[in-house]
Amino acid sequence: MARYRNRRLSEELLREISGIIRQMKDPRLSLVSVLAVQVDNELERAKVFVSHLSQDGQDETITALKKAAGYIRSELAKRLNTRTVPELVFVDDHSIEAGFRITEMLDAYERERVGNVEAQKPTEE
């Protein structure tokens, strides 16, 4: 039962936090994606995993989100039907970047493999 409630609250927080960030006027938050939310078992703390599309502004984004955490939490209190709202901890998630790097490595490997196969084919004269 607790896992179901935890998962449901995480999904609702993900949806609501994404909406609140989209409505904020801070230019540092314009390219932010909320990827996941993990709520602890006591429902007191929520880790919010975010990604910034440009690598330049990642540190600024996390700083802006930490400063806006109180505002986001107060907006959540208005929107959620819960007794308390968990404390928000914003974490920079690099999984998208890692996925791109892995894809690039696989593409390079495939190009190299195809190149080696082409080089080994006997030429017909």
N, C-alpha and C positions, 0 to 999 in steps of 0.2 A: 504494500500500500504506500509506504514512504517513497519507494522508487518511482512509482507512478506519479505521485504528487510532485516530486522533485523534477522529473522529466517534463511534466506539464508546465510547471512554473518556469523552467529553463526556456521552453519554447515560447511562452508568453513574454518573458523578459526579452528574448531575442527580437521578437516582432516589435515590441513597444520601444525598446532602446533604439532600434534601427529607425523607426519613425521619428522619434524625438531628435536624433542626430540630424536627420534629413531636414527637419524644420529649423534647426539652429542656423544662425546667420554667420557663424565664425568661418572665415575662408580656409582655415587650417583643417576643417572637418569636411571639406567638400568632396574629397575622394576617399572617404572612409567606408569600409564594409565591415559590418559586424558578422563574424563567421560562426561563432558559437558562444553559448553561455553555460557555465557549469555552476550549479548551486550546491553548496555543501549540505550535509545531512540535517543540520540544525536550521537551515534556511536563513542563516544570519549573514552569509557572505556569498557573493556571486562573482566569479571570474568571467570577464567579458573579453573574448578574444577578437581583436580587430586587426584589419589589414589596411594599409594605405597603398593606393595604386602607384604612386610615385615613391621611389626609394628616398628621395631628398627630404621629404617632410615627415618621416616616421617618428623621429624624436619629438618634433613639434606637435604632432598629432596626439601622441600619448600624453604630453604635458597639457595640452588643451583639454583632453578628456578628463584628466585627473582634476584639473581646475573646475571643470563643469560637472563633476560627479554629484555634487550636492544638488545642483539644479535638475539634473537628470533624475536623481532619486526622488526629488519632490514632485516632478512630473509623473513619475511612475506611481507614486502614492495616490495621485488623483485618478489614474487610469486603471490601476489594479484593484481587484476585490480581495485584498489580503489584509491581515491585521497589521503586519509590519512589512517593510520593504528591505530586502537585504542590502548590506553595504556593497558598493560596486568597486571592483578592482579591475582596472583595464590592463590587458596584456597584449603586447605586440606579437602577432602570429605570423611566422615566416613560412607557413606551409605552402602558400601559393607560389612564392619565389622558389622554394625547393622543388615543387612540381615542375615549374618551367625549366629549372636547371636539369632535372632528370630527363625531361622530354628532349631538351637540346642534346644531352649526352647520347640518348638513344638514337636520335636523328643522325648525329655525327657517326656513330657506330654503324648504322645502316648504310650511310653513304660510303664509308670506308669498306664495308663488306661487299657492297655492289661493285665498287671500284676494283677490289681484288679479284672478284669473279670475272669481271670484264677483262682484266689483265691476263688471266689464266686461260681464257678461251683461245684455242688455236686459230690463227688467221688463215683463211682460205684464199689461196692465190691462184 
